[in-house]
Amino acid sequence: MHYDIALKELLRHCGQAILEHLVGLPVQTSTLIEVPQETTSVRRSDFPLRVTTRAGEELLVLVELQTRWQADMPLRLLEYRARHMLREKVDALSVVLLLRPGGDVRDVYEDREVRYHYRVVKVYEADAREVLERGPVCLLPLVPLMREGESLAQDADRRIYESNLPRPVKADMLTILTLLSGIVSKDLAEVLLYRRRDIMIESPAYELIKREGIEEGLKEGLLRARREDISALLKLRLSPPPEELETIAKRLEHITDLKRLQALLILAAQVSNIEAFEAALETEGEG
């Protein structure tokens, strides 16, 4: 999955808002650090940010993305912390952004030699409605993952689309919203893609939508809907025998061109009898 890349883009645009509103850290500036991928220990879910607080303190905030809790996460986070502190020579704050519930979630690791505290931000417990109504626009891509967020995702989409963000940033935010919605519901992601594909394709992150299969899922959904519309319209207007309608439905299954199905839908609204529709279907063939 490519949710980690989507989050990286979100941190690039909105690191300060995420740290302030979700982590509770008063941030003056934040910059995502690009880390060379030279060792196997550098993972795509590691996101270091160099931060200056409002009190003037400089530190690293080390963000670890977890879709769900994993038992070995604290040790990996500890390794992550040590590696970046050695590189950057700055004190560090470790944060886990946990997107979905499940597992034995803890905010401390302890063994014979080490006691290690880190912050766990349970995104799924955040109030989606509060973020939607009062939060900064750049937090809205996280709304679907929050409490009651699935039902508010389309409102978040609308608020981003109607915002004053520059168009390239808006395209990124809508694309990230769609990708993260896919964690909750592929159907929801397809709905959002259908609404905003015209602007999303301007985002470099749109390639991730193709990799996740959301675009293909949207196409299949539209094909299915057009076939069902044709059958329903024929049944309503012409009342063909059930077996005849079933035969037509099976033939429609072989048509994978959306424009052709749209033309057949228009034809279904115009023909005076079922024989005329079947004749047109026969003439066009079963491409």
N, C-alpha and C positions, 0 to 999 in steps of 0.2 A: 504494500500500500504506500501511497505517496502523501499521506496526511502530514508527515514530518516536514516535507518540503513546503507544503501549504502553510504550516505554522511558521516556518522560517521566514517566508515572505510576509506573514502577518507581523512577526517581530520586527522585521526590517522597517515596515511602515509604522508600527504602533507599539514598539517596545516600551516606550515611556508610559503610555496609557495602561498597558497590561500590568506593568510593575506597580503603578499607583493604585489602580482600581481592584486588581485581583490579589496582588501580593501585599499591598499596603505600604509600599516603600515610597517615601517622598523623593521624587526624582527631578533633578534639574536638567540633566542630559543623559542620553543613553545611545550607545553605538553597538551594533551587532558586529562581533569580531569574526572575520573570515579565517578559519583555521585550515592550514594545509593538510590534505588527507594523506599524510605520509606514514601513518602507523595503523595497524589493524584495530587499535583501541579507539581511534577517532570514529565515532558513529554518527549517522545522519540525525539521530535524535538529540545530539548534544548542541546546545545553543548558548555560547558565552556572550554576554553583553558587558561592555565597560561602561560603568555608571558613575555619575557625580550626583550626590544627593544635594538637597537644598541646604544642608548644613555644611557643604563643601567636602564631604568625605568621598574619596575615590575607592571603588571596589568592583570586583567582578560579581555579576549575578549569573550563575550557571543554571540554565533552564534545561530540564530534562522532560521531554514529552513522553507520556505513557498513555496509550489508548486505554489499557487496563493494567491493574497492579500486577507486578511480577515479583516473585519472592527474592530474586537476586538483585533487584533494582538498587537497594541501599549500598551494596558493595560496589556496583558499577558507578554509582553517583560519587562515592568516596574516591574511587580511582580517577574519575573525571575531575574532581575538585583538585586533587594533588597535582595532576598533570598540568592543569591550567594555571595554578598558582606558581608552579615552577617556571612556566613560560612567561607569565605576565608580571610576576613579582608584586602582586597586589592581593590583599585579603579578599575572601570570597564568601558569598552567600549562595547556598544551594537551594534550588526550587524545583519541585516536581509539579508539572501541570498534568493532572490526572483527568482524563476526558470522560471515562465511563466508570460506573461503580463495579465492585467485585473484588474479592481477595481480602487478605488480612492487611489492611492499610495501616502503616505506622509512620511516625515522623522522627524516629530515633533508631539508630543501629548501635548495638553494644556487643562486644566480645571480650576476651581476656585482657586485651590491651587498649581497646578503642571504645570511646563513647562519642557518637557522631549524631548531631541534631541537624535536621534539614526541614524545610517547609514543604508541606503538601497542600497544593491548591486544588480542591475538588471542584472542578469546573461544573460538574453535573449538579452540584448543590447551589450554585449561584442562581439568583432570581432573574430569569430571562425578561420578565416584564419590566422590572426596575431598570435593567440595562437598556432595554428597548426605549423606555420613556425618558430616562435621565442620563444614560451613559453616553460616552463619546462615540461617534459614528464608527471609529475603527475597531471597537469591541464587538460590533454587531455580527461579524462572521462567526463568533463563538456562540451566538444565541441558540442555534439548534441543539447544542450540547448541554444547555442549561436546563434548570427545572421549568417545565412547561414550554420548553423552547421549540419543540417540534411544531406545536400549534401556532407559534409566533414567527416562524422562520420567514414566511412570506411578507409579514409586516417589516421584518428586518431588511429583507430584500428591497422593499419599497422605499424604506427610509434611506438606504444607501444610494439607491438609484436617483432619488430626489434631492440628495445632499449637494453641497457646493464643492465637493471634492474635485480635484482636477480629473479629467476623463480617464487618463491612464491609471491613476490610483483607484478610481471608481471601478474600472474594469478588473483590477486585481482583487479588490474587496469582494465584488460579486462572484468572482471565480473561486476565491477562497471559501466564501459562504457556501457555495454549491458543493465544493469538495468535502467540507466538514459536515455538511448535511448528509452526505453519503454514509457517514459513520452511523447515523441514526436510521436513515431510510433511503434506499436507492430510489424509491418512487418520488420522495420529496426532492432529491437531487435532480431528477429528470424534469420535474415540474419547474424548478428554478431555472434550469438550463433552457427550457422551452421559452420562458418569459424573457430572458436576457442574453440569449446567445449572440445577438447582434453586437453587443458591446463586449461580452466576455472574450470573443475571438481576438480582440485587440490586446489581451493580456498574455505575456509570455507563459504564465501559469496555466493557460488554457490547454496546453499540451498534456498536462496531468489529467484533465478530464477525459481525454482520449485514452490515456493509459488505464484509467480506472474503469473504462467501459461505460461511463455514464452517457456519453454521446450515442453509443450503439444502442444502449437501453432506451434512450429517448426515441430513436428511429423505430425500434421494434414496437414501442408503445403507440406511436402515431400510426404505424401500419395496422396494428390490431384495432385501434379505435376507428379508422376509416372503414375497415372491413365490417366491423360491427354496425357502423352507421348505415352502410349500404344495405345490409340484411334487414335492419330495423325499418328503414324507409320503404323497402320493397314490401315487407310484411304489412306495414301500416297502409300504404297506398293501394296495393294490388292484391293482397290476401292470397298469395299462392299456396298450394298444398305444402304441408310441412316437409315432405320428402323432396319436393322440388327446390324449396328454399335451402334445404340442407346441401343439396347438390351444388347450388350456386355458391354457398358459403365455402365448400371444399375447393371449388375452383378459384375463388378469391384468395385462398391461402397461398396459392402458387404465385401470386402477383406481389412483387417486392418493390415496385416503383411507386413512390408516394404520389407523384403527379398523375400517374395512370389511375390510381385508386380515386383520386380527387375527381378526375373526369368521369369515372363510373358513378360516383356519388351524385354528380350533377345530372347524369343520364337517368339515374334511378328516380330523380325528382321530376323528370320530364316525360318519360315513356308512358304510353296509355295502357300497356298490357305487359305481362311478364315475358311473353314470347319475344317481344321487341328487345327487351333487355338481354335475354339469352342470346338472341341473334347477334347483337352488338358484341357481347362477350365472346361469342364464337368467332366473329370476324377479327377481333383484336388478337385472338390466340391467348395462350396462357404463359406469356413471358415471365 
